[in-house]
Amino acid sequence: MSMETLEFVIHPDGRVQEKVTGIIGNSCTEVTAKIESQLGQVVSQETTSEYFAQNTLDSTTTTTQSHVTSW
């Protein structure tokens, strides 16, 4: 399990750059929504490979079907 981190860079002109690591899937948007609403208007957003990754514990669905034959 990786460590979840939020990193903020505050630029001299007032822009805030936020970087989220260690959160698999789109739940990072839920984690940061309240913070972003307090910071102001989001002007751009870039997703990482972690955003598109699937959590193997939550996203695995297995379907099995058995065929019974009589001899």
Backbone hydrogen bonds, N-H to C=O, Kabsch-Sander energy under -0.5 kcal/mol:
donor,donor_aa,acceptor,acceptor_aa,energy
5,T,21,T,-2.8
7,E,19,K,-2.8
9,V,17,Q,-2.8
10,I,8,F,-0.5
11,H,9,V,-0.7
11,H,15,R,-3.0
14,G,11,H,-2.2
17,Q,9,V,-3.1
18,E,16,V,-0.5
19,K,7,E,-2.7
21,T,5,T,-2.3
24,I,22,G,-0.6
25,G,50,E,-2.9
28,C,25,G,-0.8
29,T,26,N,-1.5
30,E,26,N,-0.5
31,V,27,S,-1.9
32,T,28,C,-2.0
33,A,29,T,-1.1
36,E,32,T,-2.8
37,S,33,A,-2.1
38,Q,34,K,-1.2
39,L,35,I,-1.6
40,G,36,E,-1.8
43,V,41,Q,-0.5
51,Y,48,T,-0.7
52,F,48,T,-1.0
53,A,49,S,-0.9
56,T,54,Q,-0.7
58,D,55,N,-0.7
59,S,55,N,-2.3
61,T,59,S,-0.6
68,V,66,S,-0.5
69,T,67,H,-0.6
